[in-house]
């Protein structure tokens, strides 16, 4: 998940193709550490976003506008003065450094042609945008770095610009086979780590990918590799570098359960498997914008839902403990029938006792086996019998009370687990509105104060169309499950749900037709995917026609009962494959 030197090489190639020869028509600085260039080249207009943000440094083409401050910052004004209306002559990347150099030709005050350089350094928290003249003298930068901040390199007007040293790393574009093997051989770190520690622009994921391509354990110590393994590793490395030199890139994002987990400008075969899906892009800019928009959306929804998750989890843990205690109490009541038998047998055979006995051995006429009953030698047979009847009655009352309590606790756990499942599939902030309303309705969240406006519900169920053209709907929460099952679905429509685990209701509109087997399979996969069993290879699914579904009286929304259902085993990954095709 790094914007490494290879991604920068891909960006350089894309920027050269689109921007070289183009004229800068607009320069804006929407954020304190961000620039937005508008460049016209032939018949196209390109918008280039350059961010030196410490948390998310990026360079990519975008179609979106960002609002700029009414008064342009000083750095933006300087760029407009010097290179506004300038022509981009050359874009380059030194080696595989995470640096881009834009050489821009413009006319000075006397009408003479001059060249300026915009150095874009994408280096995590050290990222910067530095404006230099043709002699590499710094005119200004979007971030000023003084000697107090860095003793290695000052970035201030009037200082000489130079590329910061990267710990004596080798340039992957020029390194020879002998240098490569010698460098890796003498590294004490694991192989994949030695690759990114010793080679410029190589990120941890590329180090892992190279080890995977060479069939080498990346955690194995580099200095223990055999000559054959080193040669094979170099061969895989040289193939990758050759593609980079030729400009042969394959931008791709790796997804797991629709969530982006990694991206690269080269194929990531190390993620091949049923749990991961790779999506390729024609443009590295499109990839970056898509990846970070998706990642931000996932991060934002998690931040927004963290309070609700905490409320649900706390309530669940409390109910789990209560349920365990109630089960223990219920187990203790299993002795009640034994005490009842003791009392009855004492009433039957007690006449044999003369007093002072500590036990009675007699025939248990319920089982025709001999039984020994412990006695209190201070009590008579009748008093011992009454003592056992009292124990029986007490445990009987406990059994009846706990049986009701344990049922209520189980229902509350099922309800909370269904809300937890709804939080897992929430993709947008609007999906959280109904979940919060449900938590409020059932007393887990405080009710709104009088006068507070009830939020508008805009979230809708997921809608898919099967390969055979049937409409399939998936509830995102209990309210939507309830609505789909009892309002949207008609009698002959089909209903799907993961068996015995929290999950969404899936409705397939039959339109009076018989569903093909493939549609049953796809709907079952939807029910498996939108359930707590999503991570499993296979999930058992119940399915039945809607007319057989009944609402549970007094139950939480989305809870139903049904009989004579059909069952199938579905694979969540089939749904992922379906939407990716």
Buried (B, 14 or more C-beta within 10 A) or exposed (E): BBBBBBBBBBBBBBBBEBBBEBBBEBBBBBBEBBBBBBBEBEEEEBBBBBBBEEEBBBBBBBEEEEEBEEEBBEBBBBBBEBBBEBBBBBBEBBBBBBBBBBBBBBEEEEEEEBBBBBBBBBBEEBBBBBBBBEEEEBBBBBBBBEEEEEEEBBBEEEBEBEEBEBEEBBBBBEBEEEBBBBBBBEBEBBBBBBBBBBBBBBBBBBBBBBBBBBEBEBEBBBEEBEEEBBBBBBEBBBEBBEBBEEEEBBBBBBBBBBEBBBBBBBBBEBBEEEBBBBBEBEBBBBBBBBBBEBBEBBEEBEEBBEEBBEBBEEBBEEBEEBBEBBBEBBEEBEEBEBBBBBBBBBBBBBEEBEEEBEEBEBEBEEEEEEBEBEBEEEEBBEEBBBBBBEBBBEBBEBBEEBEEBBEEBBBBBBBBBBBBBBBBBBBBBBBBBBBBBBBBEBEBBEEEEEEEEEEEEEBEBBEBEBEEEBBBBBBBBBBBBBBBBBEBBBEBBBBBBBBEBBBBBBBBBBEEEEBBEEBBBBBBBBBBBBBBBBEBEEBBBBBBBBEBBEBEEEEBBBBBEBEEBEEBEBBBBBBBEBEEE
